[in-house]
């Protein structure tokens, strides 16, 4: 049961980098005071300087700073914050942290611990989706048994190839594809041990492995009064090792008629589990059918493409929902205008993908109609080896996909960043690829393209 939210005037941002800066901006636009926590490595960063107040909570190591729950809660108390925004990554989907924030009398800007736990457990999440009528990948919504005969029977009923997944998994870990019966038990054994070590539980489940799907997302927004809407859809199929590289909205070639019932089912699921805030339903899409894979109970890295096409400031909506406000829109008010594309700019070698730390000696951001860059870096900024390689997001909006693609090519060409290696050369090359330009790609396309690129 959702608890009534308390009003607050100060938000502590328990994150770093571009997302911390993004939340600071939303707070300022709403007249809220923004407090950021930072590690020693980030003490002089742009996001720390931009806030009304910053407080150093520990050394550069993540475990001793951005994952230090006690230090974050102490910082909230010392600064008088009434709410905590977790951003994405770090503690954003941590049930213990969500419960601790609210246990301290603060507002957690996100769903409550029960909702995070339900959607974080892939078996429980699938069961909740089945109950709400959300289409799911073929396979039982129960934990995989331990008896070999039962495991073989489930796989035979689903039909090969199958994929074995960790119930508590995420980030592309804890999963194995099995092409035939001879390899099944070994795959289950290896995945079970990997799941136990990585996620603290050996629980597994099994599903049909789709061979040429696209990755489609539906963005939802829910208040604490039982109202919910979905804000359109995104295509996030351009992935390397399950990590997204380019995202766009809306997903090319998918009609409102086709995806409308799926969006409505997502809204129903949120209402049934008492969800609050923003969330993202992730689907595989193949041969005209959608299959639910998981729900992210937080703000997504790619939320800007939905902001650009829907006209809704998703971060502000998070803050308003957390204040207990009623959604200012109904489903009929949500429209999609034009097309938006996001490129993730990473500090990494474009050939080897090895992280590239060091000093940014020069930075010139692209400008022009429909161009937005979300970043915390600047000339003179030292990219740290301690954190994720994402240093900027280029977001481009156009009147249609072709226009957005052309504007993105121009923006990438004028994006200048020197001193460290980045994936800008790779992105420039990718946007000249014919199949990508036509929208004829699936989740395996980028890795195949990269192998061809290396061979050439």
MIDOTI-122968 format. One record per atom (N, C-alpha, C): x, y, z. Coordinates in steps of 0.02 Angstrom, whole numbers, padded with zeros to 5 digits, always signed. Atoms other than C-alpha are relative to their C-alpha. Example, Ala and Ser with C-alpha at 12.3 -4.5 7.8 and 13.67 -1.06 7.14 Angstrom:
! residues 2
+00045-00059+00000+00615-00225+00390+00045+00060+00000-00042-00059-00003+00684-00053+00357-00039+00055+00037
! end
This chain:
! residues 456
+00042-00060+00000+00000+00000+00000+00044+00062+00000-00040-00060+00004+00071+00168-00050-00015+00047+00058+00007-00047-00054+00103+00289+00091-00005+00071-00027+00003-00069+00023+00058+00474+00075+00069+00032+00002-00065-00031+00004+00208+00575+00021+00001+00066+00038-00009-00063-00036+00278+00721+00121+00030+00053-00046-00030-00054+00038+00319+00890+00048+00072+00010+00024-00070-00014-00017+00503+00935+00044+00024+00059-00042-00028-00056+00037+00607+01083-00010+00074-00010-00017-00070+00014+00013+00780+01004-00016+00008-00073-00022-00011+00067+00027+00835+00854-00121+00074-00016+00002-00068+00025+00002+00993+00756-00091+00006-00048-00059-00009+00041+00059+01058+00678-00252+00056-00050+00013-00047+00053-00018+01142+00512-00215+00030-00031-00062-00030+00023+00062+01235+00498-00379+00053+00050-00022-00055-00042+00025+01367+00582-00486-00009+00012-00075-00004-00008+00072+01408+00641-00661-00059+00035-00031+00051-00036+00038+01283+00693-00793-00069-00006+00030+00068+00007-00028+01131+00623-00704-00008+00043+00062+00004-00045-00058+01173+00719-00545-00013+00072-00024+00010-00067+00028+01185+00878-00650-00070+00008-00027+00068-00002+00028+01020+00835-00736-00051+00010+00056+00047-00006-00056+00930+00817-00568+00007+00069+00032-00011-00068-00026+01008+00979-00505-00040+00050-00041+00035-00046+00044+00936+01068-00655-00076-00003+00011+00072+00008-00012+00762+00997-00625-00020+00031+00066+00015-00029-00065+00768+01047-00442-00001+00076-00004-00004-00073+00005+00820+01224-00485-00061+00028-00036+00058-00023+00039+00679+01241-00613-00064-00004+00041+00059+00007-00042+00555+01188-00478+00006+00040+00065-00009-00040-00061+00626+01302-00343+00019-00042+00060-00022+00043-00054+00695+01158-00240+00076+00008+00009-00071-00002-00015+00865+01161-00155+00031-00068-00017-00033+00062+00020+00986+01032-00228+00065-00009+00038-00061+00018-00036+01119+00948-00121+00029-00061-00034-00030+00059+00030+01243+00828-00200+00053-00029+00046-00055+00032-00034+01358+00701-00123+00054-00013-00052-00054+00014+00048+01528+00673-00201+00057-00037+00034-00060+00033-00025+01683+00569-00182+00058+00050-00004-00058-00044+00004+01856+00644-00164+00020+00013-00072-00018-00008+00070+01883+00617-00351-00045+00051-00034+00049-00044+00032+01727+00721-00392-00009+00066+00037+00010-00059-00043+01749+00859-00264-00004+00066-00040-00002-00063+00039+01787+00993-00396-00037-00005-00066+00035+00010+00063+01671+00929-00533-00055+00052-00011+00052-00048+00018+01542+01034-00624-00064-00014+00037+00064+00014-00033+01397+00942-00545+00003+00019+00074-00007-00021-00070+01466+00975-00370-00004+00075+00006+00002-00074-00001+01490+01159-00410-00069+00028-00014+00065-00026+00022+01317+01176-00485-00054-00003+00055+00051+00010-00052+01221+01120-00330+00001+00057+00051+00003-00049-00054+01165+01231-00188+00049-00018+00055-00047+00023-00051+01274+01125-00075+00027-00068-00022-00029+00065+00013+01394+00980-00097+00036-00024+00063-00031+00028-00059+01462+00863+00034+00039-00062-00020-00043+00058+00017+01607+00741+00015-00014-00055+00050+00019+00055-00044+01559+00571+00083+00051-00057+00002-00049+00053-00003+01716+00469+00054+00050+00002-00056-00052+00004+00052+01863+00419-00055-00029-00020-00067+00022+00011+00069+01857+00384-00241-00033-00067-00010+00028+00067+00008+01816+00199-00222-00075+00001+00011+00073-00001-00002+01631+00171-00256-00028-00028+00065+00026+00033-00060+01605+00055-00108+00005+00044+00062-00010-00043-00057+01667+00189+00010-00030+00070-00009+00032-00066+00011+01570+00334-00065-00071-00009-00026+00067+00001+00029+01423+00315-00185-00042-00061+00018+00038+00057-00025+01375+00145-00116-00002-00004+00076-00001-00002-00074+01400+00195+00066-00065+00029+00025+00067-00022-00019+01220+00202+00125+00001+00042+00064-00003-00038-00063+01262+00262+00300+00025+00071-00010-00028-00066+00014+01366+00405+00234-00050+00045-00036+00050-00038+00037+01228+00459+00115-00056+00023+00046+00053-00018-00047+01095+00456+00251+00024+00052+00050-00028-00051-00045+01210+00554+00367+00003+00067-00035-00003-00062+00038+01236+00683+00230-00069+00031-00007+00068-00026+00004+01048+00699+00209-00021+00034+00065+00018-00029-00065+01026+00730+00394+00038+00065+00013-00041-00060-00012+01169+00856+00403-00020+00059-00043+00018-00054+00046+01105+00956+00255-00074+00018+00002+00071-00015-00006+00921+00953+00303-00041-00021-00059+00038+00023+00058+00867+00860+00147-00062-00038+00022+00062+00036-00015+00689+00796+00147-00013-00058-00047+00009+00053+00049+00709+00680-00002+00067-00020-00029-00060+00026+00032+00839+00574-00089-00016-00024-00070+00007+00022+00069+00852+00554-00278+00060-00045-00016-00056+00046+00011+00956+00399-00323+00030+00001-00070-00026+00001+00068+00981+00437-00509-00010-00069-00031+00001+00068+00026+01020+00277-00604+00066-00034+00019-00059+00036-00024+01145+00140-00561+00007+00006+00075-00015-00005-00071+01226+00135-00389-00057-00030+00043+00050+00025-00048+01084+00122-00259-00072+00009-00025+00066-00019+00025+00938+00166-00373-00051-00056+00004+00047+00056-00003+00861-00009-00368+00017-00046+00060-00019+00037-00059+00923-00062-00197-00056+00004+00052+00058+00000-00045+00778-00115-00086+00018+00022+00070-00021-00019-00068+00876-00094+00075+00010+00075+00005-00011-00073-00001+00923+00084+00029-00066+00037-00002+00066-00032+00004+00745+00131-00020-00034-00003+00068+00032+00008-00065+00681+00062+00145+00035+00041+00053-00037-00039-00049+00820+00147+00244-00015+00075-00006+00017-00070+00011+00782+00316+00166-00067+00016+00031+00066-00013-00026+00599+00305+00209-00004-00015+00075-00003+00014-00071+00640+00229+00378+00029+00058+00040-00029-00059-00032+00738+00387+00416-00046+00060-00003+00048-00055+00004+00583+00491+00383+00008+00043-00061-00011-00037+00062+00640+00547+00210-00041-00031-00057+00035+00025+00059+00558+00528+00040+00050-00029-00049-00041+00030+00052+00638+00407-00081-00032+00015-00067+00029-00020+00064+00613+00476-00256+00005-00059-00048+00003+00062+00038+00565+00313-00336-00053-00044+00032+00049+00045-00029+00455+00163-00299+00021-00023+00070-00017+00024-00067+00445+00088-00125+00038-00066-00005-00042+00059-00002+00552-00059-00072-00036-00063-00024+00038+00059+00021+00414-00187-00103-00004-00005-00075+00005+00000+00073+00391-00135-00284+00068-00014-00032-00067+00014+00026+00579-00134-00314+00016-00073+00006-00014+00071-00011+00592-00308-00239-00039-00044-00048+00041+00040+00045+00448-00376-00342+00028+00001-00071-00024-00005+00069+00516-00310-00507+00073-00019-00007-00070+00020+00003+00696-00348-00462+00009-00075-00002+00000+00073+00004+00656-00533-00443-00034-00018-00066+00027+00011+00067+00632-00588-00623-00058-00049-00001+00055+00048-00002+00519-00733-00575-00063+00035+00026+00058-00036-00027+00405-00624-00467-00026+00051-00049+00020-00050+00049+00405-00490-00601-00040-00031-00056+00036+00033+00055+00353-00611-00736-00069-00022+00023+00065+00021-00027+00213-00678-00625-00047+00059+00003+00042-00060-00004+00150-00500-00596-00021+00023-00069+00017-00021+00068+00155-00464-00783-00053-00046-00030+00050+00047+00025+00058-00622-00826-00068+00017+00029+00064-00017-00032-00075-00570-00700-00031+00063-00029+00025-00063+00028-00089-00399-00782-00013-00003-00074+00011+00008+00071-00098-00467-00958+00055+00028-00044-00058-00023+00039+00074-00406-01012+00030-00061-00035-00027+00058+00036+00142-00521-01149+00070-00018+00023-00065+00022-00026+00290-00625-01089+00032-00052-00045-00036+00051+00037+00423-00736-01165-00025-00069+00022+00022+00067-00019+00365-00919-01171+00046-00033+00051-00038+00031-00054+00419-01010-01013-00038+00010+00065+00037-00006-00063+00350-01040-00837+00023+00058+00042-00018-00055-00045+00345-00897-00712+00015-00027+00070-00019+00032-00063+00417-01010-00578+00075-00015-00001-00072+00015-00005+00591-01051-00515+00015-00068-00031-00021+00063+00031+00684-01186-00610+00014-00051+00054-00012+00051-00051+00682-01348-00510+00071-00027-00005-00067+00028-00001+00840-01445-00467+00005-00069-00034-00001+00067+00028+00789-01616-00535+00014+00002-00075-00016+00000+00071+00869-01651-00706-00059-00017-00045+00057+00019+00042+00712-01736-00773-00049+00057-00008+00046-00057+00002+00606-01585-00728+00027+00056-00044-00032-00052+00041+00731-01466-00808-00006-00017-00074+00007+00022+00070+00733-01568-00969-00072+00008-00025+00071-00003+00020+00543-01574-00971-00021+00072-00015+00017-00071+00011+00527-01384-00956+00029+00024-00065-00032-00021+00062+00652-01355-01096-00034-00030-00061+00034+00033+00056+00565-01481-01207-00067+00033-00015+00065-00032+00009+00397-01397-01179+00008+00069-00032-00012-00067+00029+00469-01224-01219+00022-00008-00072-00030+00009+00066+00568-01287-01369+00066+00036-00006-00066-00029+00007+00751-01257-01407+00002+00048-00060-00047-00016-00054+00845-01141-01408-00036+00033+00059+00027-00031-00060+00811-01087-01229+00055+00042+00032-00049-00039-00036+00896-00963-01115-00013-00009+00075+00003+00009-00072+00933-00996-00931+00024+00065+00032-00014-00065-00029+00930-00839-00823-00001-00002+00076+00001-00009-00072+00968-00788-00645-00061+00041+00020+00060-00036-00022+00810-00733-00553+00017+00069+00026-00020-00065-00026+00905-00591-00471+00049+00036-00044-00052-00025+00045+01010-00550-00623-00013+00068-00029+00005-00064+00034+01040-00395-00726+00067+00018-00030-00062-00024+00030+01169-00302-00830+00032-00050-00047-00027+00048+00048+01188-00447-00951+00035-00059+00032-00034+00055-00034+01257-00566-00819-00051-00052+00023+00043+00053-00026+01188-00732-00758-00049-00026-00051+00045+00028+00050+01118-00799-00921+00041-00041-00051-00032+00043+00049+01162-00937-01045-00051-00026-00050+00042+00028+00053+01088-00989-01211+00018-00073-00010-00009+00072+00010+01064-01176-01237-00034-00020-00065+00027+00017+00066+01043-01241-01414-00030-00069-00003+00029+00068+00001+01009-01425-01377+00005-00032+00069+00007+00034-00064+00973-01546-01236+00066-00022+00031-00063+00026-00025+01151-01611-01221+00038+00051+00043-00036-00052-00036+01214-01445-01154-00040+00031+00058+00045-00035-00046+01068-01402-01040+00023-00004+00073-00015+00006-00072+01120-01471-00870+00065+00037+00019-00062-00036-00014+01296-01401-00881-00013+00075+00002+00016-00071+00001+01227-01229-00927-00037+00020+00064+00037-00014-00062+01106-01236-00779+00047+00002+00059-00047+00003-00056+01246-01285-00660+00045+00061+00002-00045-00058+00003+01364-01147-00718-00037+00064+00016+00039-00061-00012+01228-01014-00717-00022+00005+00072+00022+00000-00069+01166-01066-00546+00057+00023+00047-00057-00020-00041+01340-01045-00472+00018+00073-00011-00012-00070+00015+01367-00880-00561-00051+00045+00034+00053-00039-00032+01200-00817-00495+00010+00004+00075-00012+00000-00072+01242-00869-00318+00055+00050+00019-00056-00045-00015+01407-00774-00322-00016+00073-00015+00011-00069+00022+01346-00620-00415-00060+00033+00032+00063-00030-00022+01170-00596-00347-00024-00025+00068+00017+00023-00067+01166-00690-00182-00055-00052+00002+00051+00052+00003+01036-00816-00240+00012-00044-00061-00010+00044+00057+01053-00970-00351-00062-00011-00042+00064+00011+00035+00873-00958-00412+00006+00017-00074-00001-00009+00073+00853-00977-00600-00070-00008-00029+00060+00015+00037+00715-00978-00728+00019-00010-00073-00015+00016+00069+00703-01030-00910-00052+00028-00047+00046-00029+00049+00628-00949-01064+00022-00021-00070-00016+00009+00070+00622-00967-01252+00052+00052-00020-00050-00048+00024+00774-00887-01334-00021+00023-00069+00019-00029+00064+00720-00770-01472+00063+00017-00039-00063-00003+00037+00848-00767-01611+00013+00067-00035-00011-00063+00037+00821-00601-01702-00046+00056+00026+00047-00050-00026+00726-00485-01584+00029+00071+00001-00020-00068-00015+00731-00298-01562-00014+00013+00075+00009-00018-00070+00741-00217-01389-00044+00063+00002+00048-00055-00002+00588-00107-01360-00017+00016+00072+00017-00021-00068+00550-00006-01204-00063+00043+00001+00059-00043-00012+00391+00075-01137+00011+00036+00066-00010-00043-00059+00409+00221-01016-00066+00013+00035+00061-00013-00038+00280+00235-00877+00013+00053+00053-00002-00051-00053+00241+00371-00751-00062-00009+00043+00056+00015-00045+00133+00339-00598+00003+00046+00062+00002-00040-00061+00075+00448-00453-00020-00044+00059+00018+00038-00060+00027+00396-00276-00076-00002+00010+00073-00002-00005-00159+00416-00312-00033-00051-00047+00027+00051+00043-00179+00268-00429-00002+00018-00073+00000-00021+00070-00154+00365-00591+00066-00020-00033-00061+00021+00036-00031+00304-00722-00009+00012-00075+00000-00008+00073+00014+00341-00903+00064-00031-00027-00062+00020+00034+00139+00275-01029+00016+00054-00051-00023-00059+00038+00243+00402-01124+00031-00018-00067-00027+00019+00064+00277+00312-01286+00052-00055+00007-00046+00058+00002+00410+00186-01336+00067+00019-00031-00069-00011+00024+00595+00174-01376+00027-00064-00030-00037+00057+00027+00707+00061-01478+00072+00005+00026-00067+00001-00029+00868+00013-01388+00039-00061-00024-00029+00061+00027+00927-00126-01503+00075+00004-00014-00072-00006+00015+01100-00056-01539+00040-00009+00064-00032+00020-00063+01193-00147-01401+00065-00038-00014-00061+00040+00000+01365-00216-01367+00007-00032+00069-00004+00036-00063+01378-00350-01234-00055+00022+00049+00060-00018-00038+01202-00305-01174+00002+00072+00025-00003-00070-00019+01255-00123-01152-00022+00043-00058+00028-00041+00054+01158+00006-01252+00050+00053-00023-00046-00049+00030+01253+00121-01370-00040+00058-00031+00044-00050+00031+01115+00212-01466-00072-00018+00016+00071+00011-00013+00931+00233-01420-00041+00051-00041+00042-00047+00037+00787+00313-01514-00073-00008+00018+00072+00001-00013+00605+00359-01493-00035+00041-00055+00029+00065-00015+00485+00309-01559+00038-00056-00035-00031+00057+00033+00539+00133-01609-00022-00002-00073+00019-00002+00071+00545+00130-01800-00045-00058-00021+00041+00052+00031+00410+00035-01892-00051-00034+00045+00050+00030-00045+00298-00002-01742-00058+00049+00008+00058-00044+00001+00124+00071-01756-00030+00007+00070+00035-00011-00063+00023+00144-01614-00053-00054+00011+00050+00052-00006-00110+00014-01651+00029-00064+00028-00032+00062-00022+00012-00127-01622+00023+00005+00073-00030-00005-00067+00096-00061-01464-00049+00028+00052+00047-00030-00047-00055+00027-01387-00025-00047+00054+00024+00046-00053-00127-00126-01298+00056-00021+00048-00056+00018-00043+00047-00168-01231+00012+00055+00051-00008-00056-00045+00066+00006-01158-00055+00002+00053+00057+00001-00047-00107-00007-01079+00009-00055+00052-00011+00055-00047-00060-00174-01001+00055+00018+00050-00053-00022-00045+00098-00096-00928-00028+00046+00054+00033-00044-00047-00007+00039-00847-00041-00040+00051+00040+00043-00044-00124-00093-00776+00044-00036+00051-00046+00034-00045+00024-00188-00704+00024+00046+00055-00022-00049-00050+00087-00031-00616-00053+00012+00052+00055-00013-00046-00083+00001-00540-00012-00060+00046+00012+00060-00041-00097-00179-00479+00052-00009+00054-00052+00008-00051+00069-00176-00387+00011+00063+00041-00006-00061-00038+00046+00001-00320+00065+00038-00015-00063-00031+00019+00193+00071-00417-00005+00076+00001-00002-00073+00001+00245+00253-00399+00065+00024-00034-00059-00029+00031+00364+00363-00497+00007-00021-00073-00012+00020+00069+00445+00323-00665+00027-00071-00002-00025+00068+00009+00487+00152-00731+00001-00017-00074-00006+00020+00070+00529+00063-00892-00011-00074-00007+00012+00069+00018+00458-00099-00959+00042-00017-00061-00043+00020+00055+00582-00189-01071-00028-00063-00033+00028+00055+00039+00524-00305-01210+00048-00021-00055-00027+00023+00063+00595-00412-01346-00057-00001-00050+00052-00005+00051+00500-00387-01509+00024-00039-00061-00019+00041+00057+00501-00516-01648-00063-00023-00036+00055+00023+00042+00383-00555-01792-00068+00028+00023+00062-00033-00017+00253-00430-01734-00026-00012+00070+00022+00016-00068+00245-00493-01554+00049+00029+00051-00040-00027-00055+00307-00416-01390+00006-00052+00056-00011+00047-00055+00384-00517-01248+00036+00037+00057-00029-00035-00058+00415-00440-01076+00063-00037+00024-00060+00031-00029+00591-00469-01007+00015+00027+00070-00011-00027-00066+00607-00351-00858-00027+00071+00005+00018-00069-00012+00558-00186-00779+00056+00033+00040-00049-00040-00037+00684-00054-00725-00038+00050+00043+00039-00041-00048+00618+00033-00569+00036+00064+00017-00039-00061-00010+00716+00193-00594-00001+00041-00064-00011-00041+00059+00758+00332-00714+00050-00036-00046-00045+00032+00048+00841+00265-00873+00050+00050-00028-00050-00043+00034+00999+00333-00954-00032+00032-00061+00027-00024+00063+00898+00352-01114-00065+00039+00007+00063-00036-00008+00753+00449-01038-00006+00063-00043+00008-00062+00040+00795+00608-01141-00036-00009-00066+00034+00006+00065+00731+00535-01305-00075+00000+00010+00071-00003-00014+00561+00511-01225-00021+00071+00020+00015-00070-00016+00568+00687-01153-00007+00041-00063+00000-00041+00061+00605+00758-01325-00062-00014-00043+00057+00016+00042+00463+00666-01412-00068+00010+00034+00063-00008-00037+00331+00676-01275-00011+00071+00026+00005-00067-00029+00369+00852-01213-00007-00001+00075+00007+00007-00072+00364+00786-01034+00069-00001+00032-00063+00000-00038+00507+00828-00914-00006-00056+00052+00009+00060-00041+00524+00656-00836+00029+00008+00069-00031-00010-00066+00640+00709-00695-00044+00045+00044+00046-00042-00039+00523+00849-00642-00061-00040+00022+00058+00040-00019+00380+00725-00645+00017-00047+00058-00021+00040-00058+00479+00612-00528-00006+00040+00064+00001-00042-00059+00497+00755-00407-00072+00018+00021+00069-00019-00016+00313+00805-00419-00038-00060+00030+00032+00060-00028+00254+00627-00390+00023-00012+00071-00028+00010-00067+00370+00614-00240-00029+00050+00050+00031-00050-00044+00289+00772-00171-00073-00017+00014+00069+00020-00011+00121+00684-00179-00049+00032-00049+00045-00032+00048+00052+00781-00328-00035-00051-00044+00037+00040+00047-00080+00709-00442+00029+00013-00070-00024-00009+00068-00022+00678-00621-00040+00055-00035+00032-00056+00034-00059+00832-00726-00025-00020-00070+00020+00023+00067-00095+00726-00880-00037-00066+00004+00033+00064+00009-00209+00585-00934+00030-00032-00063-00030+00034+00058-00165+00456-01066-00016+00036-00066+00019-00034+00062-00259+00554-01198+00039+00063-00013-00041-00060+00009-00145+00703-01168+00070-00015-00025-00068+00018+00019+00012+00606-01212+00004-00009-00076-00010+00005+00072+00071+00629-01391+00075-00008-00015-00070+00008+00021+00231+00588-01485+00011+00045-00061-00015-00047+00054+00305+00725-01594+00071-00009-00025-00065+00006+00029+00448+00695-01713+00036-00063+00021-00042+00058-00015+00593+00576-01683+00062+00023+00036-00059-00018-00039+00736+00580-01558+00049-00058+00003-00054+00049-00002+00903+00489-01553+00049+00021+00055-00052-00013-00050+01028+00473-01410+00061-00043-00014-00064+00036+00006+01211+00426-01429+00036+00005+00066-00039+00000-00061+01309+00376-01276+00074+00012-00017-00070-00015+00011+01480+00457-01278+00040-00028+00058-00038+00035-00052+01600+00345-01182+00075+00015-00005-00073-00007-00003+01780+00371-01127+00030-00069-00007-00026+00066+00013+01845+00215-01210+00031-00002-00070-00032+00008+00066+01954+00161-01355-00052-00027-00049+00052+00021+00047+01841+00145-01509+00014-00066-00034-00016+00065+00031+01931-00012-01567+00001-00056+00051-00006+00052-00051+01969-00108-01407-00052+00005+00055+00050-00015-00052+01835-00031-01293+00030+00001+00070-00031-00008-00065+01961-00016-01154-00014+00070+00027+00013-00066-00029+01918+00127-01033+00059+00047-00010-00052-00050+00011+02014+00288-01063-00007+00055+00052+00001-00053-00051+02049+00394-00909+00052+00053-00019-00048-00053+00013+02142+00559-00912-00031+00068-00006+00020-00070+00003+02130+00746-00941-00031+00017-00068+00031-00027+00061+02009+00820-01068+00032+00068-00014-00037-00061+00016+02115+00953-01152-00040+00050-00040+00042-00045+00040+01983+01024-01269-00069-00031-00008+00068+00024+00007+01794+01011-01281-00042+00053-00036+00046-00043+00037+01678+01089-01411-00063-00041-00014+00062+00037+00007+01498+01031-01402-00038+00024-00062+00040-00021+00058+01385+01030-01556-00058+00044+00021+00057-00044-00012+01251+01163-01564-00044+00001-00062+00046-00005+00056+01099+01191-01673-00069-00021+00020+00070+00016-00013+00913+01162-01686-00007-00075+00015+00014+00069-00017+00857+01003-01599+00058-00037+00032-00059+00034-00028+01028+00967-01521+00004+00014+00075-00007-00005-00073+01049+00934-01334+00058-00046+00022-00055+00040-00027+01203+00873-01241-00006+00000+00076+00000+00007-00073+01189+00808-01063+00069-00026+00020-00067+00021-00020+01363+00803-00988+00023+00039+00061-00029-00032-00059+01462+00843-00831+00073+00018-00012-00071-00012+00012+01631+00858-00916+00011+00067-00035-00020-00063+00030+01723+01012-00978+00075-00003-00014-00072-00003+00011+01895+01060-01041+00035+00008+00068-00034-00001-00065+02015+01029-00897-00026-00052+00049+00029+00052-00044+01907+00890-00823+00042-00064-00006-00038+00062+00000+02001+00733-00773-00047-00059+00008+00042+00059-00002+01907+00574-00815+00032-00052+00046-00026+00046-00051+01926+00455-00669-00005-00073-00023+00005+00071+00016+01963+00269-00687-00047-00038+00046+00039+00035-00051+01848+00230-00541-00073-00011-00020+00072+00000+00014+01679+00254-00627-00016-00022-00071+00025+00019+00066+01575+00208-00778+00029+00047-00053-00032-00039+00053+01645+00268-00944-00045+00051-00034+00045-00048+00031+01490+00368-00993+00018+00071+00022-00018-00068-00017+01542+00551-01003-00047+00052-00031+00047-00048+00031+01407+00630-01112-00054-00038-00038+00053+00028+00041+01244+00597-01202-00019+00054-00052+00021-00044+00054+01208+00676-01371-00072-00019-00018+00070+00012+00015+01020+00692-01395-00021+00047-00056+00018-00039+00059+00952+00750-01563-00074-00013-00017+00071+00005+00016+00770+00786-01608-00012+00027-00070+00016-00022+00068+00704+00799-01786-00073-00010-00015+00072+00005+00017+00538+00808-01876-00021-00072-00015+00012+00071+00011+00554+00623-01924+00067-00035+00008-00062+00037-00013+00683+00485-01913+00056+00020-00048-00051-00019+00048+00774+00533-02073+00032+00067+00019-00025-00066-00021+00790+00712-02012+00043-00006+00062-00038+00010-00062+00849+00656-01840+00067-00034-00014-00062+00034+00019+00978+00539-01919+00050+00049-00031-00044-00047+00033+01048+00677-02028+00028+00052+00049-00023-00048-00051+01056+00800-01883+00051-00032+00047-00047+00035-00043+01144+00669-01779+00068-00007-00034-00064+00004+00037+01276+00642-01914+00037+00066+00004-00032-00066-00002+01308+00829-01919+00026+00016+00070-00020-00014-00069+01315+00841-01729+00062-00040+00019-00058+00041-00015+01437+00696-01715+00063+00026-00035-00057-00027+00038+01548+00774-01848+00030+00061+00034-00025-00062-00031+01561+00937-01749+00016-00008+00074-00015+00014-00070+01580+00855-01578+00075-00010+00008-00073+00003-00008+01761+00887-01527+00017-00011+00073-00022+00016-00067+01837+00806-01373+00071-00029-00005-00070+00020+00006+02026+00791-01354+00031-00014+00068-00037+00015-00060+02148+00722-01227-00008-00073+00022+00013+00070-00016+02070+00550-01205-00033-00032-00060+00035+00036+00053+02002+00416-01320-00075-00004+00016+00072+00008-00007+01813+00409-01348-00027-00043-00057+00032+00040+00053+01690+00309-01452-00030+00043-00055+00027-00044+00053+01649+00461-01562+00016-00026-00070-00013+00025+00067+01740+00388-01714-00045-00060-00018+00042+00058+00013+01641+00226-01698-00072+00023-00015+00068-00024+00010+01475+00320-01684-00007+00033-00069+00002-00032+00066+01516+00425-01839-00004-00052-00055+00000+00053+00050+01550+00266-01936-00067-00037+00001+00062+00036-00006+01394+00180-01870-00058+00037-00034+00055-00038+00030+01280+00321-01928+00005+00006-00076-00005+00005+00072+01343+00295-02105-00018-00069-00025+00017+00068+00018+01290+00113-02102-00070-00003-00030+00063+00001+00036+01151+00076-02226-00057-00035+00036+00052+00037-00034+01055-00054-02126-00026+00037+00061+00022-00039-00058+01053+00054-01970-00041+00059-00023+00038-00057+00025+00995+00203-02072-00071-00018-00019+00066+00023+00020+00848+00100-02134-00040-00030+00058+00035+00029-00057+00804+00034-01960-00005-00075-00004+00003+00072+00010+00840-00145-02013+00050-00036+00045-00048+00028-00047+00931-00200-01856-00036-00036+00057+00025+00032-00060+00906-00315-01706+00053+00006+00054-00046-00009-00056+00995-00334-01539+00069-00032-00013-00064+00031+00016+01133-00438-01619+00038+00038-00054-00029-00031+00059+01169-00320-01763+00066+00035+00015-00060-00040-00013+01298-00206-01681+00061-00045+00010-00058+00043-00011+01410-00348-01623+00023-00033-00065-00019+00027+00065+01405-00427-01796+00035+00053-00043-00029-00056+00038+01442-00257-01874+00071+00015+00024-00067-00013-00028+01590-00233-01756+00050-00053-00024-00045+00053+00024+01664-00402-01808+00019+00012-00073-00013-00016+00070+01647-00353-01991+00048+00059-00005-00042-00061+00000+01726-00185-01953+00073-00018+00017-00068+00021-00020+01876-00268-01867+00033-00039-00056-00027+00041+00054+01897-00393-02009+00022+00043-00059-00017-00043+00057+01898-00252-02137+00064+00040+00015
! end
